[in-house]
Amino acid sequence: MLANVCLTTCAQVLLRNQVQRINLHSNNIRTAQPAFSMSDSSLQRLREGDQAAFREFVEEHHRRVLRLVMSFVGNAEDSEDIAQEVFLEAYRALPSFYGASALSTWLHRIAVNASLDFLRAKSRHKRFAIRVPLFDRLGGLVVDPADPVHPGTLLEDQERSRVLYAAINSLAEQQRVAFVLCEIDGCSMKEAAELMNTSAKAVESLLSRARGRLRTMLKGYYDEHK
């Protein structure tokens, strides 16, 4: 029970830190937003590469995309770079968008995939780097103490953030996506299912397995930090 409560609390700490990093006002914390309302003519302008229409599109979606990326990456600087790549990819792909899903859902899928690509590349790079364990009782989990954390974050929260992200990143990819979307980014099961192109029931199952795996990995850590 304690591990379950601490897991939820730690996820909430991460989310609060992320909000601070991108200067979101407390009244705008809600992540689940309605689909971007766009007329057929505006969508056509986007598909034709209209610069003014695309600028409006970026302004409407940038904050949400940045927050979504940061939920996966946990680092403001990297998240900004990835968000830029997301919009560049969207600009290139817009001519082939014909409304099979909401435009916002389509964009957010690009953001999730870009975040996962970044994490895969980072993981490959770290296989050849020297890593120093932050602690050694998490079933082989290794935490990189050099991972950047917002400087305004309390030291205790910095450690929790590193520990939790290390554990999250060790999950099977679909479990990781479900956990990050629902527990850190704040998506509902339905919203996560739309982004993952699966059913809400499948997301619920993935989330349950992710929570169980994280509780097992983090039990030793939380027992020491009661």
Backbone as CSV, one residue per row, in Angstrom:
resi,resn,N_x,N_y,N_z,CA_x,CA_y,CA_z,C_x,C_y,C_z
1,MET,0.831,-1.199,0.000,0.000,0.000,0.000,0.866,1.251,0.000
2,LEU,1.900,1.264,0.866,2.788,2.415,0.919,3.452,2.662,-0.418
3,ALA,3.933,1.583,-1.060,4.597,1.741,-2.353,3.642,2.305,-3.385
4,ASN,2.380,1.882,-3.330,1.378,2.362,-4.283,1.135,3.844,-4.092
5,VAL,1.000,4.283,-2.816,0.783,5.698,-2.521,1.984,6.521,-2.944
6,CYS,3.192,6.023,-2.620,4.413,6.760,-2.977,4.581,6.855,-4.480
7,LEU,4.195,5.808,-5.196,4.301,5.813,-6.649,3.432,6.913,-7.235
8,THR,2.189,7.019,-6.747,1.287,8.064,-7.221,1.810,9.436,-6.842
9,THR,2.297,9.577,-5.607,2.828,10.864,-5.158,4.018,11.291,-5.988
10,CYS,4.904,10.349,-6.281,6.102,10.674,-7.059,5.730,11.094,-8.472
11,ALA,4.744,10.425,-9.059,4.277,10.822,-10.389,3.710,12.228,-10.354
12,GLN,3.004,12.553,-9.289,2.437,13.896,-9.159,3.539,14.936,-8.996
13,VAL,4.601,14.588,-8.260,5.750,15.491,-8.114,6.367,15.784,-9.471
14,LEU,6.557,14.727,-10.279,7.113,14.912,-11.610,6.250,15.848,-12.430
15,LEU,4.945,15.644,-12.395,4.039,16.466,-13.173,4.104,17.909,-12.713
16,ARG,4.160,18.136,-11.395,4.233,19.493,-10.871,5.521,20.176,-11.329
17,ASN,6.623,19.449,-11.302,7.891,20.013,-11.759,7.841,20.369,-13.234
18,GLN,7.205,19.515,-14.031,7.104,19.769,-15.462,6.308,21.027,-15.741
19,VAL,5.238,21.226,-14.988,4.429,22.423,-15.152,5.266,23.660,-14.859
20,GLN,6.076,23.586,-13.806,6.926,24.717,-13.459,7.926,25.007,-14.570
21,ARG,8.475,23.976,-15.193,9.525,24.158,-16.191,9.026,24.876,-17.435
22,ILE,7.763,24.672,-17.785,7.276,25.327,-19.001,6.337,26.478,-18.669
23,ASN,6.376,26.913,-17.362,5.686,28.124,-16.933,4.202,28.107,-17.230
24,LEU,3.556,26.969,-16.966,2.110,26.904,-17.115,1.464,27.520,-15.884
25,HIS,0.436,28.334,-16.079,-0.312,28.881,-14.961,-1.092,27.759,-14.304
26,SER,-1.258,27.834,-12.997,-1.930,26.759,-12.273,-3.345,26.522,-12.776
27,ASN,-3.992,27.517,-13.319,-5.355,27.332,-13.820,-5.379,26.591,-15.147
28,ASN,-4.228,26.388,-15.752,-4.157,25.744,-17.064,-3.461,24.389,-16.997
29,ILE,-3.459,23.766,-15.822,-2.733,22.512,-15.654,-3.387,21.378,-16.424
30,ARG,-4.675,21.445,-16.646,-5.386,20.334,-17.275,-4.758,19.979,-18.616
31,THR,-4.400,18.697,-18.794,-3.718,18.285,-20.012,-4.672,17.827,-21.096
32,ALA,-5.777,17.247,-20.714,-6.711,16.743,-21.712,-7.480,17.904,-22.301
33,GLN,-7.219,18.223,-23.543,-7.819,19.367,-24.178,-8.679,18.928,-25.353
34,PRO,-9.711,19.706,-25.678,-10.546,19.345,-26.818,-9.773,19.446,-28.116
35,ALA,-10.236,18.698,-29.096,-9.585,18.737,-30.396,-9.605,20.150,-30.954
36,PHE,-8.547,20.535,-31.612,-8.417,21.854,-32.200,-9.525,22.072,-33.230
37,SER,-10.300,23.115,-33.026,-11.413,23.401,-33.927,-10.890,24.073,-35.179
38,MET,-11.111,23.440,-36.316,-10.561,23.967,-37.564,-11.541,23.740,-38.700
39,SER,-11.758,24.768,-39.469,-12.655,24.651,-40.610,-11.973,23.868,-41.720
40,ASP,-12.792,23.394,-42.667,-12.234,22.667,-43.806,-11.274,23.534,-44.596
41,SER,-11.604,24.824,-44.708,-10.733,25.722,-45.475,-9.397,25.927,-44.769
42,SER,-9.431,26.021,-43.415,-8.177,26.187,-42.669,-7.316,24.942,-42.775
43,LEU,-7.954,23.773,-42.698,-7.213,22.523,-42.833,-6.601,22.417,-44.226
44,GLN,-7.340,22.841,-45.216,-6.820,22.811,-46.577,-5.613,23.739,-46.706
45,ARG,-5.672,24.896,-46.073,-4.535,25.832,-46.093,-3.309,25.185,-45.442
46,LEU,-3.549,24.463,-44.340,-2.444,23.768,-43.689,-1.826,22.739,-44.621
47,ARG,-2.665,21.959,-45.268,-2.163,20.919,-46.167,-1.418,21.516,-47.357
48,GLU,-1.763,22.719,-47.716,-1.097,23.374,-48.845,0.161,24.123,-48.425
49,GLY,0.489,24.070,-47.121,1.721,24.699,-46.653,1.612,26.175,-46.369
50,ASP,0.406,26.665,-46.126,0.208,28.084,-45.828,0.920,28.436,-44.519
51,GLN,1.851,29.401,-44.580,2.675,29.737,-43.427,1.855,30.338,-42.287
52,ALA,0.906,31.207,-42.607,0.095,31.842,-41.563,-0.765,30.803,-40.844
53,ALA,-1.341,29.883,-41.594,-2.165,28.833,-40.987,-1.314,27.932,-40.109
54,PHE,-0.098,27.622,-40.566,0.766,26.753,-39.770,1.238,27.465,-38.510
55,ARG,1.498,28.763,-38.599,1.907,29.523,-37.413,0.799,29.488,-36.357
56,GLU,-0.439,29.644,-36.801,-1.565,29.573,-35.879,-1.678,28.176,-35.260
57,PHE,-1.449,27.177,-36.075,-1.486,25.785,-35.619,-0.431,25.544,-34.542
58,VAL,0.788,26.017,-34.752,1.869,25.852,-33.778,1.534,26.581,-32.479
59,GLU,1.047,27.812,-32.603,0.715,28.590,-31.408,-0.370,27.898,-30.586
60,GLU,-1.317,27.284,-31.260,-2.414,26.601,-30.575,-1.944,25.341,-29.852
61,HIS,-0.992,24.646,-30.429,-0.631,23.317,-29.928,0.720,23.231,-29.234
62,HIS,1.544,24.253,-29.307,2.919,24.128,-28.819,2.986,23.759,-27.348
63,ARG,2.211,24.429,-26.518,2.287,24.178,-25.079,1.900,22.742,-24.754
64,ARG,0.856,22.258,-25.381,0.401,20.885,-25.125,1.418,19.857,-25.595
65,VAL,1.989,20.092,-26.776,2.997,19.167,-27.303,4.228,19.157,-26.406
66,LEU,4.658,20.330,-25.968,5.839,20.416,-25.104,5.609,19.679,-23.794
67,ARG,4.446,19.854,-23.241,4.133,19.171,-21.986,4.098,17.653,-22.176
68,LEU,3.515,17.210,-23.274,3.434,15.773,-23.544,4.830,15.176,-23.700
69,VAL,5.684,15.849,-24.461,7.050,15.375,-24.647,7.793,15.335,-23.319
70,MET,7.609,16.380,-22.515,8.317,16.435,-21.246,7.872,15.334,-20.297
71,SER,6.634,14.906,-20.421,6.161,13.800,-19.589,6.966,12.537,-19.839
72,PHE,7.429,12.360,-21.080,8.249,11.191,-21.415,9.723,11.431,-21.131
73,VAL,10.214,12.605,-21.472,11.652,12.872,-21.462,12.134,13.387,-20.114
74,GLY,11.314,14.196,-19.433,11.661,14.698,-18.114,12.736,15.753,-18.096
75,ASN,12.959,16.412,-19.223,14.030,17.408,-19.315,13.575,18.536,-20.231
76,ALA,13.632,19.766,-19.734,13.079,20.903,-20.471,13.820,21.177,-21.777
77,GLU,15.165,21.158,-21.717,15.940,21.495,-22.915,15.718,20.492,-24.041
78,ASP,15.826,19.205,-23.703,15.594,18.177,-24.717,14.165,18.238,-25.238
79,SER,13.225,18.518,-24.342,11.821,18.563,-24.743,11.557,19.680,-25.747
80,GLU,12.194,20.813,-25.568,12.046,21.915,-26.527,12.531,21.496,-27.908
81,ASP,13.695,20.839,-27.962,14.237,20.394,-29.244,13.313,19.372,-29.907
82,ILE,12.814,18.434,-29.101,11.936,17.405,-29.653,10.639,18.024,-30.146
83,ALA,10.095,18.976,-29.394,8.852,19.635,-29.810,9.023,20.324,-31.165
84,GLN,10.166,20.954,-31.371,10.436,21.582,-32.674,10.443,20.538,-33.780
85,GLU,11.063,19.394,-33.503,11.090,18.321,-34.496,9.692,17.789,-34.775
86,VAL,8.863,17.741,-33.740,7.481,17.278,-33.907,6.741,18.172,-34.906
87,PHE,6.885,19.468,-34.760,6.177,20.376,-35.661,6.770,20.363,-37.072
88,LEU,8.071,20.155,-37.168,8.676,20.019,-38.492,8.152,18.774,-39.201
89,GLU,8.067,17.670,-38.442,7.542,16.438,-39.027,6.076,16.605,-39.404
90,ALA,5.324,17.290,-38.541,3.911,17.529,-38.835,3.759,18.369,-40.100
91,TYR,4.600,19.379,-40.252,4.527,20.247,-41.433,4.763,19.434,-42.709
92,ARG,5.736,18.524,-42.636,6.028,17.695,-43.808,4.908,16.700,-44.096
93,ALA,4.247,16.233,-43.024,3.241,15.187,-43.193,1.828,15.712,-43.408
94,LEU,1.588,16.991,-43.151,0.237,17.540,-43.249,-0.426,17.329,-44.614
95,PRO,0.312,17.404,-45.722,-0.358,17.170,-47.015,-1.035,15.807,-47.115
96,SER,-0.592,14.846,-46.311,-1.175,13.508,-46.373,-2.185,13.265,-45.257
97,PHE,-2.510,14.308,-44.468,-3.501,14.161,-43.400,-4.894,14.397,-43.972
98,TYR,-5.770,13.391,-43.814,-7.120,13.511,-44.355,-8.200,13.224,-43.315
99,GLY,-7.866,13.362,-42.043,-8.892,13.333,-41.013,-9.326,11.983,-40.518
100,ALA,-8.483,10.946,-40.621,-8.842,9.641,-40.070,-8.988,9.722,-38.554
101,SER,-8.295,10.666,-37.925,-8.434,10.949,-36.494,-8.474,12.462,-36.342
102,ALA,-8.736,12.929,-35.129,-8.679,14.364,-34.877,-7.260,14.861,-35.147
103,LEU,-7.148,16.078,-35.641,-5.827,16.628,-35.951,-4.947,16.664,-34.707
104,SER,-5.531,16.993,-33.560,-4.744,17.039,-32.330,-4.243,15.647,-31.949
105,THR,-5.087,14.630,-32.113,-4.658,13.259,-31.822,-3.518,12.847,-32.731
106,TRP,-3.639,13.158,-34.002,-2.585,12.868,-34.988,-1.274,13.536,-34.585
107,LEU,-1.341,14.797,-34.180,-0.141,15.531,-33.773,0.458,14.933,-32.515
108,HIS,-0.378,14.588,-31.554,0.129,14.049,-30.290,0.754,12.668,-30.480
109,ARG,0.250,11.899,-31.448,0.906,10.620,-31.758,2.317,10.864,-32.279
110,ILE,2.476,11.879,-33.099,3.812,12.228,-33.583,4.712,12.582,-32.404
111,ALA,4.157,13.328,-31.436,4.943,13.736,-30.270,5.356,12.530,-29.434
112,VAL,4.447,11.589,-29.229,4.779,10.378,-28.469,5.865,9.588,-29.183
113,ASN,5.712,9.392,-30.491,6.703,8.625,-31.250,8.064,9.312,-31.247
114,ALA,8.072,10.633,-31.363,9.345,11.373,-31.332,10.011,11.232,-29.967
115,SER,9.216,11.265,-28.916,9.761,11.098,-27.561,10.368,9.709,-27.383
116,LEU,9.668,8.694,-27.871,10.176,7.324,-27.751,11.442,7.143,-28.579
117,ASP,11.485,7.739,-29.768,12.693,7.669,-30.596,13.881,8.284,-29.871
118,PHE,13.644,9.417,-29.214,14.707,10.082,-28.454,15.200,9.182,-27.327
119,LEU,14.268,8.570,-26.591,14.652,7.718,-25.472,15.386,6.464,-25.938
120,ARG,14.970,5.920,-27.090,15.680,4.751,-27.632,17.116,5.120,-27.977
121,ALA,17.293,6.269,-28.634,18.640,6.712,-29.004,19.482,6.974,-27.760
122,LYS,18.865,7.568,-26.749,19.582,7.850,-25.507,19.995,6.556,-24.819
123,SER,19.103,5.569,-24.848,19.408,4.282,-24.240,20.568,3.591,-24.946
124,ARG,20.562,3.652,-26.286,21.671,3.043,-27.035,22.991,3.720,-26.706
125,HIS,22.950,5.042,-26.568,24.158,5.788,-26.254,24.677,5.411,-24.867
126,LYS,23.779,5.252,-23.907,24.198,4.969,-22.534,24.765,3.569,-22.364
127,ARG,24.470,2.690,-23.300,25.047,1.347,-23.210,26.570,1.397,-23.307
128,PHE,27.062,2.462,-23.900,28.506,2.585,-24.088,29.105,3.631,-23.145
129,ALA,28.292,4.130,-22.235,28.773,5.139,-21.295,28.948,4.516,-19.919
130,ILE,29.701,5.196,-19.069,29.883,4.736,-17.691,28.710,5.246,-16.873
131,ARG,27.997,4.320,-16.218,26.854,4.711,-15.412,27.127,4.398,-13.947
132,VAL,26.763,5.314,-13.087,27.004,5.151,-11.652,25.673,4.892,-10.970
133,PRO,25.510,3.724,-10.316,24.242,3.440,-9.636,23.978,4.431,-8.510
134,LEU,22.753,4.949,-8.456,22.369,5.814,-7.352,22.081,4.970,-6.115
135,PHE,21.572,3.791,-6.325,21.400,2.810,-5.260,21.409,1.446,-5.930
136,ASP,21.535,0.373,-5.151,21.754,-0.929,-5.781,20.789,-2.007,-5.300
137,ARG,19.594,-1.610,-4.873,18.659,-2.606,-4.385,17.353,-2.594,-5.168
138,LEU,17.421,-2.280,-6.441,16.199,-2.234,-7.244,16.227,-3.266,-8.354
139,GLY,16.762,-4.419,-8.058,16.735,-5.488,-9.047,17.494,-5.162,-10.315
140,GLY,18.639,-4.513,-10.207,19.454,-4.215,-11.373,19.175,-2.873,-12.005
141,LEU,18.207,-2.124,-11.470,17.899,-0.808,-12.024,19.061,0.137,-11.778
142,VAL,19.483,0.825,-12.835,20.584,1.775,-12.714,20.064,3.164,-12.995
143,VAL,20.356,4.093,-12.106,19.929,5.475,-12.250,21.129,6.322,-12.605
144,ASP,21.003,7.140,-13.614,22.089,8.012,-14.023,21.970,9.328,-13.280
145,PRO,22.864,9.624,-12.331,22.758,10.849,-11.552,23.052,12.090,-12.369
146,ALA,23.558,11.929,-13.585,23.875,13.086,-14.418,22.671,13.581,-15.202
147,ASP,21.563,12.832,-15.200,20.386,13.292,-15.918,19.949,14.624,-15.349
148,PRO,19.744,15.634,-16.221,19.413,16.969,-15.722,18.035,17.033,-15.095
149,VAL,17.929,17.823,-14.042,16.661,18.066,-13.359,16.543,19.566,-13.166
150,HIS,15.347,20.074,-13.193,15.146,21.508,-13.024,15.834,21.992,-11.753
151,PRO,16.661,23.061,-11.824,17.452,23.495,-10.668,16.604,23.977,-9.503
152,GLY,15.348,24.358,-9.749,14.503,24.818,-8.665,13.825,23.700,-7.907
153,THR,14.021,22.470,-8.354,13.382,21.339,-7.709,14.117,20.977,-6.425
154,LEU,13.377,20.674,-5.361,13.993,20.254,-4.114,14.852,19.018,-4.340
155,LEU,15.954,18.911,-3.571,16.869,17.793,-3.751,16.163,16.456,-3.594
156,GLU,15.258,16.360,-2.614,14.531,15.107,-2.407,13.697,14.762,-3.632
157,ASP,13.062,15.787,-4.228,12.252,15.555,-5.420,13.115,15.228,-6.627
158,GLN,14.317,15.809,-6.687,15.239,15.486,-7.778,15.578,14.004,-7.757
159,GLU,15.889,13.500,-6.570,16.243,12.083,-6.459,15.045,11.213,-6.833
160,ARG,13.866,11.567,-6.340,12.674,10.792,-6.661,12.403,10.805,-8.170
161,SER,12.606,11.966,-8.782,12.377,12.070,-10.219,13.312,11.150,-10.981
162,ARG,14.587,11.170,-10.618,15.559,10.312,-11.303,15.231,8.837,-11.097
163,VAL,14.894,8.501,-9.866,14.594,7.111,-9.550,13.367,6.639,-10.316
164,LEU,12.307,7.450,-10.294,11.078,7.038,-10.958,11.259,6.968,-12.465
165,TYR,11.948,7.941,-13.059,12.152,7.905,-14.505,13.010,6.721,-14.922
166,ALA,13.997,6.392,-14.107,14.817,5.215,-14.425,13.957,3.964,-14.422
167,ALA,13.063,3.859,-13.439,12.179,2.695,-13.365,11.195,2.684,-14.528
168,ILE,10.606,3.837,-14.828,9.651,3.930,-15.937,10.319,3.530,-17.245
169,ASN,11.526,4.009,-17.463,12.210,3.736,-18.729,12.662,2.288,-18.864
170,SER,12.581,1.526,-17.785,12.926,0.108,-17.861,11.699,-0.753,-18.185
171,LEU,10.518,-0.150,-18.205,9.304,-0.891,-18.526,9.271,-1.272,-19.997
172,ALA,8.487,-2.307,-20.307,8.203,-2.597,-21.712,7.558,-1.358,-22.325
173,GLU,7.847,-1.107,-23.591,7.496,0.180,-24.185,6.010,0.524,-24.082
174,GLN,5.120,-0.419,-24.383,3.699,-0.113,-24.334,3.233,0.153,-22.901
175,GLN,3.810,-0.555,-21.942,3.493,-0.278,-20.542,3.974,1.117,-20.161
176,ARG,5.153,1.465,-20.627,5.705,2.785,-20.334,4.818,3.888,-20.903
177,VAL,4.389,3.708,-22.130,3.549,4.723,-22.768,2.239,4.881,-21.994
178,ALA,1.611,3.769,-21.633,0.351,3.829,-20.900,0.530,4.520,-19.550
179,PHE,1.616,4.189,-18.852,1.848,4.785,-17.532,2.107,6.285,-17.654
180,VAL,2.957,6.675,-18.575,3.290,8.089,-18.718,2.057,8.894,-19.123
181,LEU,1.297,8.396,-20.081,0.116,9.133,-20.539,-0.904,9.292,-19.416
182,CYS,-1.150,8.224,-18.676,-2.222,8.260,-17.671,-1.775,8.831,-16.328
183,GLU,-0.581,8.468,-15.866,-0.159,8.838,-14.523,0.636,10.132,-14.468
184,ILE,1.368,10.441,-15.519,2.196,11.648,-15.499,1.567,12.757,-16.335
185,ASP,1.110,12.412,-17.543,0.534,13.442,-18.408,-0.915,13.739,-18.070
186,GLY,-1.601,12.820,-17.411,-2.958,13.085,-16.964,-4.056,12.732,-17.942
187,CYS,-3.760,11.905,-18.942,-4.780,11.490,-19.904,-5.763,10.518,-19.251
188,SER,-6.995,10.533,-19.737,-7.955,9.512,-19.347,-7.631,8.229,-20.106
189,MET,-8.246,7.129,-19.710,-8.049,5.867,-20.425,-8.435,6.014,-21.896
190,LYS,-9.557,6.695,-22.130,-10.041,6.876,-23.492,-9.056,7.690,-24.316
191,GLU,-8.542,8.779,-23.738,-7.591,9.628,-24.454,-6.298,8.872,-24.747
192,ALA,-5.817,8.114,-23.752,-4.604,7.321,-23.959,-4.829,6.277,-25.042
193,ALA,-6.003,5.661,-25.044,-6.316,4.644,-26.050,-6.298,5.241,-27.456
194,GLU,-6.824,6.448,-27.594,-6.816,7.112,-28.900,-5.390,7.393,-29.358
195,LEU,-4.559,7.851,-28.450,-3.170,8.145,-28.800,-2.387,6.884,-29.125
196,MET,-2.704,5.799,-28.427,-1.988,4.534,-28.632,-2.639,3.673,-29.706
197,ASN,-3.752,4.159,-30.233,-4.481,3.434,-31.290,-4.862,2.033,-30.828
198,THR,-5.439,1.971,-29.626,-5.864,0.699,-29.059,-7.137,0.937,-28.270
199,SER,-7.564,-0.039,-27.487,-8.793,0.094,-26.709,-8.493,0.574,-25.293
200,ALA,-9.507,1.155,-24.650,-9.348,1.593,-23.270,-9.064,0.401,-22.358
201,LYS,-9.656,-0.741,-22.672,-9.419,-1.948,-21.875,-7.960,-2.383,-21.966
202,ALA,-7.382,-2.273,-23.175,-5.970,-2.634,-23.340,-5.079,-1.679,-22.559
203,VAL,-5.425,-0.396,-22.572,-4.654,0.586,-21.810,-4.738,0.270,-20.320
204,GLU,-5.933,-0.069,-19.845,-6.117,-0.409,-18.436,-5.244,-1.593,-18.041
205,SER,-5.163,-2.593,-18.910,-4.331,-3.763,-18.634,-2.850,-3.389,-18.611
206,LEU,-2.406,-2.609,-19.579,-1.012,-2.168,-19.629,-0.659,-1.338,-18.401
207,LEU,-1.574,-0.468,-18.014,-1.339,0.387,-16.859,-1.236,-0.426,-15.581
208,SER,-2.079,-1.426,-15.444,-2.039,-2.293,-14.261,-0.707,-3.032,-14.185
209,ARG,-0.232,-3.547,-15.325,1.043,-4.260,-15.327,2.208,-3.311,-15.049
210,ALA,2.114,-2.096,-15.587,3.171,-1.113,-15.352,3.246,-0.750,-13.874
211,ARG,2.091,-0.517,-13.261,2.079,-0.190,-11.837,2.668,-1.323,-11.003
212,GLY,2.277,-2.560,-11.326,2.788,-3.706,-10.578,4.292,-3.832,-10.707
213,ARG,4.789,-3.656,-11.925,6.229,-3.753,-12.162,6.983,-2.640,-11.426
214,LEU,6.450,-1.431,-11.461,7.103,-0.316,-10.780,7.089,-0.499,-9.271
215,ARG,5.977,-0.980,-8.727,5.934,-1.229,-7.281,7.001,-2.233,-6.870
216,THR,7.183,-3.277,-7.692,8.196,-4.285,-7.381,9.597,-3.675,-7.429
217,MET,9.872,-2.896,-8.480,11.203,-2.303,-8.629,11.507,-1.268,-7.553
218,LEU,10.480,-0.516,-7.139,10.713,0.619,-6.249,10.466,0.307,-4.776
219,LYS,10.063,-0.913,-4.466,9.726,-1.245,-3.084,10.892,-0.989,-2.136
220,GLY,12.087,-1.441,-2.520,13.248,-1.238,-1.663,13.536,0.230,-1.407
221,TYR,13.403,1.025,-2.442,13.672,2.461,-2.325,12.666,3.102,-1.378
222,TYR,11.379,2.802,-1.563,10.364,3.425,-0.724,10.417,2.926,0.710
223,ASP,10.831,1.678,0.901,10.982,1.156,2.273,12.046,1.956,3.021
224,GLU,13.055,2.422,2.295,14.129,3.202,2.917,13.761,4.656,3.112
225,HIS,12.721,5.119,2.395,12.372,6.544,2.437,10.937,6.737,2.926
226,LYS,10.568,5.988,3.964,9.234,6.114,4.538,9.096,7.479,5.210
